Amino acid sequence: MVPGVTTPLAIPVRQLVEFACRSGDLAAGVPGPTASAGLRGHQQLQRSPPPGYRPEVRLSATVALDEFQVELKGRVDLMCAEGEPPAIEEIKTCLVPPDRLPDAQVALHWAQLKVYGFCHLHASGGARIRLQLTWYDLATGRSYADAEELAYDALRDFTLAALQRYLAWQRLMQHHRRQLRAAAGALRFPFGAFRAGQRAMAADIYRAARDGGQCLIEAPTGTGKTISALFAAAKALGEGHVDRILYLTAKNSGRLAAADMVAALVRGGLPAGSLLIRAKAQACPCHTGACERDAEGRCPRGLGFYDRLPPARERLLALGTMDAAAIDAVALEYQLCPFELALQMAPWADIVICDFNYVFDPLVELSCLRDDGARALLLVDEVHNLVDRSRQMYSAQLCRSDLDACARACRHDHPALSKALRRVASAMLRWHGSAATAPAIGRAAPAAVSRAVDRLLQGLATAADDPYPEPLTEVLRALYRFAAIAALFGAHHTCMARAGARGDSRGDSRGDSRGAYRDVEVKLLCLDASEYLAHSYQSFQAVAAFSATLSPADYYRRALGLHHDTPARILPSPFAPQQLGVWLYPAIDTRQHQREHHLGAIARAIGAVYAARPGNYLAFFPSYRFMQQVAEAFTAMFETPRPLLQERATDEAQRRAFLDQFECGRPTLGFAIMGGVFGEGVDYAGDRLIGAIVVGVGLPAADTEQELIRAEYAAAGIDGFDFAYRFPGLARVMQAAGRVIRSERDRGVVVLMDRRFGHHQYRRHLPRYWHPRRCSDPSTLQGELQAFWQEAPPAPNNS
Ligand code: SF4
């Protein structure tokens, strides 16, 4: 630090107290109110303030402290500046009376209020202030107030002590950021020269970061999009255009690939603090038996968490890379919950790699990633997945049989809860009505179901001291999601209930007029989440969205909530055209009512592809049943190879075992599902995969939900079939085909089997760098493929 130079630093009050005034345990048990319920509670109290009080008053105070010129900023819920003494009031919503809230939480509420009190007195020159904390219990509608009158000196001492703790950390952070910026300026691309397309992609992302814009980039497989995006982002970070990079992916494989590329940048001299956020189940040591609960069933990693957090934070900052191994090691050393430790580091990491959820899901989002004033660049990889994922994030569902099963499980130990679960189930049944099979559709949230859910959750909160029965955990999660989505229910939502969705008999005959058990599923469906996404983007400095499949760009711009004029770039393939042979095989009809007549023809054509050059192939199908039917036809026709079938529900061990077959040295013909775990995000480099056979155009099943999506787009004047079926289907096709060529040395074939691939509406959306040949019978196909394999391999294309 240069002597005499002050550094301006704006600190939101909330951030200060969250960082410096927390102590005690991690909050356990039932979560508090959802954000929207909390907001409604606030507004309710603010609507009728005491005389002389104004709502939502901005406060700020400037303090010179050591080398910093600190500006504290915040907004207090209610304020009476003219009182004698002046008074401020902060409202907190809860689901239990405040005497049942954890001490640590109450202390944090008071800390925030004290700093607000300091801000007002410091700016106004006053000597004393009345501070009031009002807890509004949403469960009962009662409010509880606690007030204290404090002098300026006491508030100043409290605030300065918190600031000293915060500034000590800021000194470390600022030192780190100075080093980072200097290193980022000198950073060189870690893999020698840019490949074709990489420079253009990096330039687009850098421009978006610098100018605060959006960009959409289709980067074919092999472009090296991850490193191009991260390199451009690192440069923007180095030049001070952004403060943080958020790298979002849909799949774990994408996150690991991003973490590898960050590691390459770090090896190249970028001292970035990068954080990989895993799912809770993956990070939790209790899942693997590595930690033991105490006699009351509490996790020791959560007890006293905030007391042990500060040194662990410093340790991780010094380490730089906060990958899974580093988080686990530091969490073990300080006996902290690794998942929560990672979340605590999120505001301080230069690069955060995480799932889409943490930014876009209203129930999972990390507010610290968007509300702390840092200018973040959002890199959204595999963004084609976000269309569907975002719909799911804003949807919710309840299943009557799940609720009834829980009600039975807890009827002895938790009779009130059991009753509340039954009440929700009955409300669902009533909402569905007596329609036996046809789904019931409504454009409003089911008020009676929502009321029953709210009452159950409020009852649960008041019984929070008792441990919940184990089977309730999943259902509880579904209930919370349902309550939150019901509160958000808007113009793009619809409610759908249908009977018998999960089987008809659960050993309980309640609620059915004919005496037989009728299962009912109630869904709050978000048909188009683009407005929610667009709203989320506003919290970030820039958004760069990319994927190997983003054609047509207009569809993705609209469905992803990007500006209508967001620049879209389609990069050329980095590979030579001779590396990939593409055939259209239109002799096949895979439409639902025709596919059974074509099983033999499909099997014969797959046999021809394999016979042309035995090796590793994957055949992709639109459904599990269809895949099995073709497998049976194939096995009846050919003795070898025996197709290796994707299991219906694939866990990690099964996924690994399936992939291992492609590395065992024996030719393998795999059958998998389009859009499934083997159709995206898997790298089958070299001879691990020499061909993909895509059976069908990948359209989503035409069920009621998909038809509602189609109607939603059609009502907005958009071609509903394109948006609900054709484009999502083509994305699956392209992803499946994209597994084949992964490097300059690979050669391979893609065979697209379906008459619709010959139609203009499909064909015009296939990649421009494909030069497909048409072929209509198996022996010609085999001959052409053999000729392809006999061609000399092309020279590597490094342009
Ligand atoms: S370690 Fe596991 S059980 Fe313990 S607090 Fe963390 S997530 Fe919960």
Residues whose N, C-alpha, C, O or C-beta is under 5 A from the ligand:
A	BS01	SF4	C284 P285 C286 C299 R301 G302 C337 P338 F339
